[in-house]
Amino acid sequence: MDEKTISITEKVIGDTLYIIESAVRNTAKETAYDKLKRLILNDIKSLEMKAS
């Protein structure tokens, strides 16, 4: 079965309380950092191709 690890974090910035909930699957093939990096790099390549 595909299990998830759930994490809830509360952060106060100024007068605002932010509640962050994240879920990570045990079967994930890449980290959130790796995924964001890949998406950003792919977007840069796409923009470079449009510019040329």
N, C-alpha and C positions, 0 to 999 in steps of 0.2 A: 504494500500500500504506500502511496506517495504521502509522506508526512511533512508537515510544515512546522517550523519554529517561529512562534509569534513573539514579538517584542514591542512593548509600549513604553515610550519615553515622554516625560513632560518637561518642557523648557519654558521659562519665563524670560521674556525680553521686554524691558520697559514695563508697561501695564498690560501686556498681552501674554496669555498662557497658550502655548502651542502644545498640542498632543500629537505625537508622531507614532503611528502604528506601522510596523513592518512585518512581513512574513517571508521566510526563507524556506524554500523546499530543500529537502535533503538530497534530492536527485539533480539539483541545479548543475549545469555544465559550466557556468561562468559566474563570477561575482558581479555585484552591482557596479563596482568600480570598472571592471573589465568591459561590461556591457555599455556603460556610459562613454567610456573611452572609444570603443568601437563605433558607436553612433556618431560621436563628434568627429572622428577622423573620416568616416564615410561622408558626413555632411560637408566637410572641408573639401574633399575630393570632388564632390558633386558641384560645389560652388566654383571650384577652379575650372572644371570642364565647361561650365556655362560661361565663364569669363573669357575663355579663349576661343 
